[in-house]
Each structure stands twice: as structure tokens, then as C-alpha cells.
Amino acid sequence: MKTNSGHQPTKIKRGLSVWLVYIMLSCFAYVLNVAGPAVTYLRDEFNLSFTEGGLHTSALALGMVMMGLLGQLVLRKLPAWKALGLGGLGLGVGGLIFVLGNQPVFTLIGLFLMGAIGSLIVSTNPAILADEMGTQSKVGVSEANTMSSIFSTLAPLAVGYFAATVVTWRPAVFIVTSLAFLLGLWILLTPRFSRKNEPTDADTKIENGRLPGKYWLFWAALVTSISIEFCLIYWSSDYLQSHLAMPKDIATQSVSLFLIGMVVGRYFGSLLLPKFDRFSILFSSIGIGVLGYLIFWFGKAQFISLAGLFLAGLGVANLYANLVTLSFDAAGTARAAAGPATTLASGVAILLLPFALGSLADLLGIRTAMLLVAVLYLVLITLMLSGKKASEPEPA
């Protein structure tokens, strides 16, 4: 670790408050990644088509989009800690409706509530970590996302495990959403979490101006990269079952290989970032992701496709964080407007593209529909080349 002016770096404090934020964000990340594997079983229970199954993941994303549009109104009225607690309640109540739902309308409502109210956790965690950790908050954000990635890998494993051992997949959702509910309730009832974070001087200097065109290039690239990630998370299990005749429980658990690839990729990406510029890391990541996708799609043996799925996760791992920082840099003094717009990217991506892939699967079959990922990679490469060109300094 580098020192500053000969002094030892300030020791990072991770008290109860910091760990609470880490756990709450991990619960939300788990929910995002448990929906796809769970819907695989719901399709059989309710005799749903791929399109109807895709509506479920879209319901979760629609909730995120709505909170992205309206969340600023909520955050102006509530202290960040109270909003975080409310997010935990949303995950708990939505999760209960989802696991008890005996008709698609109830499971859709449950997922919508988890996305709409639960996404308050994502909206509030950076501000809380900044308040709790001060200048070390960047470390906190990185640690929170790494822990969330690890938690995410457990989601498909848990769904497959419970489906195989206790007849139903539902405890895989209920346990984690109940934990979020209890923690959220405790936060709301505890006086120490009642304080409201005051804006810093730096915050007041950031304008809510018009976002430049360069920002929207990176925003579109962000939407595209998230679309690739969740198309593979939500539909790779069905692909493995349909194309490679893999048993449902094993196929569901195999999605964790993609998520493990993301954990490994983010770890090594954090080591490479100080040594290489973001565009080099992004284009290298895209190359690895494309290679993994091609191995996954062309593989005729299960172990080959699974190796490709891991590589695809390795490639996707470093797209989100680098594109977010590039988009904020491109926003300039309009960073206050960039925050909500960037939050919307996740909701828009998860809302539209996995649903589109499911609809294509009904029309053309899941194998052909998976070619949508190849199209998304071509779009991403085009956007990144345009964004890189727009970021180059103009000649004198």
C-alpha cells in the first residue's frame, strides 16, 4: 500500500454501520440474481412460455426503473438510513408475496415490490458509506460490490439445492429476503440510524445541468453491458437444459460459474486498474467476454459450454464499474443529473433485453435467441469505439 508524505495510511474503520450496508447491498444483489433461476421453476409450475417467464424478470426491473425516476423525491424526505431500512422492508414483503404466490399475478407483484422498494438500498449505500468512512468510502464501495458479487454466486446454487432436496426452491428466496426485512426493521426502529446526512461542500458545487452527448454514449454502453450480463444470468440455465440436455437442477446451479467468473474478474480488475487505463481494461474485457460467449454457444459438450460461461463472466466483470466512472467523468459539472440517469441504466437493461430474448426464444428457440447476446456485443464495441474517440483531446 502506498503511503502519503511518509505517513502511514489511515486505518480503515469498518464498524457495525459499514457491515450493515455491505450486508443489505449483498441481499439486494442476491435478489437480482435469484430471479432468473427461480423463474425457471415457475415456468413449469404455471406452464409459462419464455415470454411470460421474461415478464417476471421485467417486473423486477420495472420496479427499479420507477424508483430510479422517483427515488430522489423519497430521498429528499427521508434520512439515508431510514431509506435503507425501508429498502430492506421492501425486499422482505416483496419476497414473501413472491414465494407464497400461487398465480403469476402475485409472483409478478412480489418481484415488482422487491425491485421498486428494494432498490432504495442501491440508491443510499454510497452516501452512507461516505458518511461513515470519509475519505476511505471508495474502498468501502469496492468492498461492498465485491461482497455483493460473492453473495450473488450463491443465488443459483441455493435455488438448485433447495429444489433438489426440499421439493421447492422457495426457501432460497425467503431466507435472504427475510434477513433483509429484519435488518430493515431494526434500522427503522433504532434511534442511532435516525440522523440525516448533510450535503458536503463538494455536493453543492455539482450542478444539475444538461448532460453532454459523450455521457449518453457511455450510458448506452452501460445499458448494453448490463443487458449482456442479465441475458446470460437469466437464460443460460434454459439454454443448457434445451441445447445440452442438462438436468434442471444442475443447469440452474451452473449459472454460478458465470457469477464466479465475475468475482474473479473484479478481483484482478482492481489490481490492473492502477497500471492500465480504463479503455484498455474495457476492450480486453470485451474480448474475453466475446470468446467466452462463443465457446458457450458453439460448445457441443457440457463441460465446454460451462467453461465458456465462466469466461463470459470473467469478461463481463469489469464492464460496469469502468463504464460508470467514464460516464460520470463525461458528465462534467452535470454529475448531479448523471446519478439518477446512471441508476436508470440497470433498470432499463434488465427490463427490456432479457424479456426480448425470452420472446425470441418462443419464436425461434432458445439457441437462436441467444444470438441476441452476439448482437449486443457488436453494439457495445461500436459504442466503446465512439466513446473513446469522443474522449480523445482535440488537436491544438
DRENGUFI-852495 format. One line per field, with one value per residue (C-alpha): residue number from 1; x, y, z. Coordinates in Angstrom, 1 decimal. Layout:
pos: c(NUM|...)
x: c(X|...)
y: c(Y|...)
z: c(Z|...)
END
This chain:
pos: c(1|2|3|4|5|6|7|8|9|10|11|12|13|14|15|16|17|18|19|20|21|22|23|24|25|26|27|28|29|30|31|32|33|34|35|36|37|38|39|40|41|42|43|44|45|46|47|48|49|50|51|52|53|54|55|56|57|58|59|60|61|62|63|64|65|66|67|68|69|70|71|72|73|74|75|76|77|78|79|80|81|82|83|84|85|86|87|88|89|90|91|92|93|94|95|96|97|98|99|100|101|102|103|104|105|106|107|108|109|110|111|112|113|114|115|116|117|118|119|120|121|122|123|124|125|126|127|128|129|130|131|132|133|134|135|136|137|138|139|140|141|142|143|144|145|146|147|148|149|150|151|152|153|154|155|156|157|158|159|160|161|162|163|164|165|166|167|168|169|170|171|172|173|174|175|176|177|178|179|180|181|182|183|184|185|186|187|188|189|190|191|192|193|194|195|196|197|198|199|200|201|202|203|204|205|206|207|208|209|210|211|212|213|214|215|216|217|218|219|220|221|222|223|224|225|226|227|228|229|230|231|232|233|234|235|236|237|238|239|240|241|242|243|244|245|246|247|248|249|250|251|252|253|254|255|256|257|258|259|260|261|262|263|264|265|266|267|268|269|270|271|272|273|274|275|276|277|278|279|280|281|282|283|284|285|286|287|288|289|290|291|292|293|294|295|296|297|298|299|300|301|302|303|304|305|306|307|308|309|310|311|312|313|314|315|316|317|318|319|320|321|322|323|324|325|326|327|328|329|330|331|332|333|334|335|336|337|338|339|340|341|342|343|344|345|346|347|348|349|350|351|352|353|354|355|356|357|358|359|360|361|362|363|364|365|366|367|368|369|370|371|372|373|374|375|376|377|378|379|380|381|382|383|384|385|386|387|388|389|390|391|392|393|394|395|396)
x: c(0.0|1.3|2.0|1.4|4.2|5.9|2.9|1.2|-2.2|-5.2|-6.6|-9.9|-12.7|-15.5|-17.9|-21.4|-22.9|-20.5|-21.1|-24.9|-24.6|-22.4|-25.0|-28.0|-26.4|-25.5|-29.1|-30.3|-27.6|-28.7|-32.3|-31.3|-29.5|-32.1|-35.0|-33.8|-33.2|-36.4|-38.4|-37.1|-39.1|-42.1|-42.4|-43.0|-45.3|-47.5|-46.9|-45.5|-43.9|-40.5|-42.2|-44.3|-41.3|-39.5|-42.3|-41.2|-37.7|-39.1|-41.4|-38.3|-36.6|-39.7|-39.7|-36.1|-36.9|-39.8|-37.6|-34.9|-37.3|-39.0|-36.3|-35.0|-38.3|-38.2|-34.5|-35.3|-37.9|-36.1|-32.7|-30.5|-30.5|-34.3|-34.5|-32.0|-34.3|-37.3|-35.5|-35.0|-38.7|-39.5|-37.3|-38.9|-42.6|-42.0|-40.1|-43.0|-45.6|-43.3|-42.7|-46.4|-47.8|-49.9|-50.7|-48.5|-50.1|-48.9|-45.4|-45.2|-46.3|-43.7|-40.9|-42.1|-42.1|-38.6|-37.3|-39.1|-38.6|-35.5|-33.6|-33.5|-30.6|-28.6|-29.6|-28.5|-25.4|-22.8|-24.0|-24.0|-20.5|-19.2|-20.7|-19.3|-15.9|-15.0|-12.1|-12.0|-15.5|-14.1|-12.6|-16.0|-17.9|-15.4|-15.6|-19.4|-19.6|-17.1|-19.1|-22.3|-20.7|-19.8|-23.4|-24.7|-22.9|-24.9|-28.3|-28.5|-26.7|-29.3|-32.3|-30.9|-30.1|-33.5|-35.3|-33.4|-33.5|-36.7|-39.1|-39.4|-36.9|-38.7|-36.5|-33.7|-35.6|-37.4|-34.3|-32.4|-35.4|-36.4|-32.9|-33.2|-36.6|-35.4|-32.4|-34.5|-37.0|-34.1|-32.7|-36.1|-36.7|-33.2|-32.6|-28.9|-30.0|-32.3|-29.8|-29.9|-26.7|-25.9|-24.7|-21.0|-19.5|-18.5|-22.0|-23.4|-20.9|-22.2|-24.8|-27.9|-27.2|-27.7|-25.8|-23.4|-23.7|-20.5|-22.2|-25.0|-22.6|-21.2|-24.7|-25.8|-22.7|-23.6|-27.1|-25.7|-23.2|-25.8|-28.1|-25.4|-24.9|-28.5|-29.4|-26.8|-27.8|-31.5|-31.4|-28.3|-29.9|-32.7|-30.1|-28.1|-31.3|-32.6|-29.5|-27.3|-29.9|-28.6|-30.9|-32.7|-31.2|-27.7|-28.3|-29.7|-26.7|-24.3|-25.2|-23.0|-20.0|-20.8|-21.1|-17.8|-16.1|-17.4|-16.0|-12.6|-12.6|-13.4|-10.6|-8.0|-9.5|-9.0|-5.3|-5.0|-6.7|-3.8|-1.5|-3.7|-6.2|-9.9|-10.3|-7.5|-9.3|-12.7|-11.6|-9.7|-12.7|-14.9|-12.5|-12.6|-16.4|-16.9|-14.5|-16.4|-19.8|-18.6|-17.3|-20.6|-22.8|-20.8|-19.9|-21.4|-20.2|-21.5|-18.1|-17.0|-20.1|-19.7|-16.0|-17.3|-19.9|-17.2|-15.1|-18.1|-18.5|-14.8|-15.2|-18.3|-16.9|-15.1|-17.5|-20.0|-17.6|-15.4|-18.3|-19.9|-16.7|-16.3|-19.9|-19.5|-16.3|-18.1|-20.9|-18.6|-20.4|-23.7|-22.9|-25.9|-28.1|-25.9|-26.6|-30.3|-29.7|-27.0|-29.2|-31.9|-29.4|-29.7|-33.4|-33.8|-31.4|-32.9|-36.4|-36.0|-33.4|-34.0|-37.7|-36.8|-34.6|-37.4|-39.8|-37.3|-37.0|-40.7|-40.5|-37.1|-36.0|-33.6|-30.4|-31.2|-32.5|-29.1|-27.6|-29.0|-26.0|-23.7|-25.7|-25.3|-21.6|-21.4|-23.4|-21.1|-17.9|-19.3|-20.3|-17.0|-15.1|-17.3|-16.8|-13.1|-12.9|-15.1|-12.8|-9.6|-8.4|-9.0|-5.8|-4.5)
y: c(0.0|3.4|6.0|9.7|12.1|9.5|8.9|5.6|5.4|5.9|2.7|1.8|1.5|-1.0|-0.7|-2.1|0.5|-0.3|-4.0|-3.3|-1.5|-4.4|-7.0|-5.0|-4.4|-8.1|-9.1|-6.9|-8.3|-11.8|-11.0|-9.7|-12.9|-15.3|-14.2|-15.9|-19.3|-19.1|-18.2|-21.4|-23.4|-21.0|-21.7|-25.3|-24.7|-22.2|-23.6|-20.3|-19.5|-18.0|-14.6|-15.0|-16.0|-13.0|-10.8|-11.8|-10.5|-7.4|-6.8|-6.6|-4.3|-2.1|-1.5|-0.4|2.0|3.6|4.0|5.5|8.1|8.8|7.9|11.5|12.6|9.8|10.6|14.2|13.4|10.5|10.2|7.9|5.3|5.2|4.8|1.9|0.3|0.9|-0.9|-3.9|-4.0|-3.9|-6.9|-8.8|-8.0|-8.5|-11.7|-13.1|-12.3|-13.9|-17.2|-17.5|-16.6|-19.3|-17.4|-15.3|-12.1|-12.5|-13.5|-10.5|-8.1|-9.6|-9.1|-5.6|-4.6|-6.1|-4.0|-0.8|-0.5|-2.7|-0.5|2.2|0.1|0.8|4.5|5.1|3.0|5.4|8.3|6.3|4.8|8.3|9.5|6.5|6.1|9.6|9.6|5.8|5.5|4.4|1.4|0.8|0.9|-1.5|-3.9|-3.7|-4.6|-7.5|-8.9|-8.5|-10.4|-13.3|-13.3|-13.3|-16.6|-18.3|-17.5|-20.1|-22.6|-22.1|-22.4|-25.6|-27.1|-26.4|-27.6|-30.9|-31.5|-30.0|-30.2|-26.4|-23.7|-21.1|-21.1|-19.8|-16.6|-16.5|-16.8|-13.9|-11.6|-12.3|-11.4|-8.1|-7.4|-8.0|-5.8|-3.1|-3.2|-2.9|0.1|1.8|1.3|2.2|5.8|5.8|5.5|8.5|11.1|12.7|13.0|16.7|17.5|18.4|21.5|19.4|18.2|21.7|22.7|19.9|21.3|19.6|20.7|19.2|16.0|16.1|13.7|12.0|11.0|9.3|7.3|5.7|5.5|3.4|1.3|0.7|-0.4|-2.7|-4.3|-4.8|-6.4|-8.9|-9.8|-10.4|-12.1|-14.7|-14.9|-15.3|-17.6|-19.6|-22.2|-22.8|-22.9|-25.6|-27.6|-27.2|-27.4|-29.7|-31.8|-30.9|-31.7|-28.7|-28.6|-28.9|-26.3|-23.9|-24.3|-24.0|-20.3|-19.7|-20.4|-17.1|-15.3|-16.8|-15.6|-12.1|-12.3|-13.4|-10.8|-8.0|-9.0|-9.0|-5.9|-4.0|-4.9|-3.9|-0.5|1.4|0.1|0.4|2.9|2.1|1.7|-0.9|-2.9|-2.5|-3.6|-6.6|-7.5|-7.3|-9.6|-12.2|-11.9|-12.5|-15.5|-17.0|-16.4|-18.1|-21.1|-21.2|-21.0|-23.3|-25.9|-29.3|-30.8|-29.7|-29.0|-26.9|-24.7|-24.4|-23.3|-20.7|-19.5|-18.9|-17.0|-14.9|-13.9|-13.1|-10.7|-9.0|-8.5|-5.1|-3.5|-2.0|-0.2|1.2|2.4|4.1|6.1|7.0|8.2|10.3|11.8|12.6|14.4|17.1|19.6|17.9|14.9|15.5|14.8|11.8|10.0|9.2|8.6|6.1|4.3|4.0|2.1|-1.0|-1.0|-0.3|-3.0|-5.7|-4.6|-4.8|-7.2|-10.4|-10.1|-9.6|-12.7|-14.7|-13.6|-14.5|-17.9|-18.6|-17.7|-19.1|-21.4|-20.6|-21.4|-18.9|-16.4|-16.5|-14.8|-11.6|-11.6|-11.5|-8.5|-6.7|-7.3|-5.7|-2.7|-2.4|-2.4|0.3|2.4|2.0|3.0|6.1|6.9|6.5|8.8|11.4|11.3|12.0|15.6|17.8|18.7|22.1)
z: c(0.0|-0.9|1.8|1.6|2.5|4.6|6.9|7.3|5.6|7.8|9.1|7.6|10.2|9.4|12.3|12.6|10.3|7.5|7.7|7.7|4.4|3.0|4.0|2.8|-0.6|-0.8|-0.1|-3.0|-5.3|-4.4|-5.2|-8.7|-9.4|-7.8|-10.0|-13.2|-11.7|-9.7|-12.8|-14.5|-11.9|-12.1|-15.8|-15.1|-12.2|-14.0|-17.5|-18.7|-22.0|-22.3|-22.9|-19.8|-17.8|-19.1|-17.8|-14.3|-14.6|-16.3|-13.3|-11.1|-13.5|-13.9|-10.2|-10.4|-13.2|-11.3|-8.2|-10.4|-11.6|-8.3|-5.8|-5.5|-4.1|-1.5|-0.5|0.0|2.6|4.4|6.1|4.1|6.9|7.1|3.3|3.6|6.2|4.0|1.2|3.5|4.3|0.6|-0.1|2.7|1.9|-1.9|-1.2|0.9|-1.8|-4.4|-2.6|-1.5|-4.8|-6.4|-9.5|-11.9|-10.9|-7.3|-8.2|-10.6|-7.8|-5.4|-7.9|-8.7|-5.0|-4.5|-7.4|-6.6|-2.8|-2.5|-4.9|-2.2|-0.9|-4.0|-4.0|-0.4|0.2|-1.4|0.7|3.9|3.2|2.5|5.9|7.8|6.1|4.9|2.5|2.6|1.2|-2.3|-0.5|1.1|-2.2|-3.8|-0.8|-0.8|-4.5|-4.1|-1.2|-3.3|-6.2|-3.8|-2.4|-6.0|-6.8|-4.0|-5.6|-8.4|-6.1|-3.4|-5.8|-7.3|-3.9|-2.3|-5.4|-5.3|-1.5|-0.1|-3.1|-3.6|-4.5|-2.4|0.8|-1.4|-1.8|1.6|3.8|2.3|1.9|5.5|6.6|4.7|6.3|9.9|9.3|7.7|10.6|13.1|11.3|11.2|15.0|16.2|17.1|16.1|12.5|12.5|11.5|8.1|6.1|5.3|1.8|1.6|0.0|-2.9|-3.4|-3.5|-6.3|-8.6|-10.9|-12.2|-15.8|-19.2|-19.8|-22.9|-25.8|-24.7|-21.5|-23.3|-25.4|-22.2|-20.7|-23.8|-23.4|-19.8|-20.7|-23.3|-20.9|-18.2|-20.8|-21.8|-18.1|-17.3|-20.5|-19.7|-16.0|-16.7|-19.7|-19.7|-17.5|-20.0|-22.8|-21.0|-20.5|-24.0|-26.1|-24.0|-22.2|-18.8|-15.8|-14.5|-11.0|-12.3|-15.1|-12.5|-10.3|-13.2|-13.6|-10.6|-12.9|-14.7|-11.4|-10.0|-13.2|-12.3|-8.8|-10.1|-12.8|-10.4|-8.1|-10.9|-12.4|-9.2|-9.4|-13.0|-12.8|-11.3|-14.0|-17.2|-18.5|-18.4|-22.1|-22.3|-19.5|-21.1|-24.6|-23.1|-21.0|-24.1|-25.9|-23.1|-22.9|-26.6|-26.5|-23.6|-25.2|-28.4|-26.5|-24.6|-27.7|-30.0|-27.4|-28.1|-24.8|-21.4|-19.9|-22.9|-22.7|-18.9|-19.4|-21.9|-19.3|-16.8|-19.3|-20.2|-16.6|-16.4|-19.3|-18.1|-14.6|-15.2|-17.7|-15.2|-12.8|-15.6|-17.6|-14.6|-13.9|-17.5|-17.7|-14.6|-15.9|-19.2|-17.3|-16.0|-13.8|-14.5|-12.3|-10.1|-13.2|-14.1|-10.9|-11.4|-15.2|-14.5|-11.9|-14.6|-16.8|-14.7|-14.7|-18.4|-19.3|-17.1|-18.1|-21.9|-23.1|-21.1|-22.0|-25.6|-25.5|-24.0|-26.7|-29.4|-27.7|-28.1|-31.8|-32.8|-30.0|-27.1|-29.1|-31.9|-29.4|-27.6|-30.7|-29.3|-27.0|-30.0|-31.4|-28.1|-28.1|-31.6|-30.3|-27.3|-29.3|-31.6|-28.7|-27.0|-30.1|-30.4|-26.8|-26.9|-29.9|-28.2|-25.1|-27.0|-26.6|-29.6|-31.6|-30.9)
END
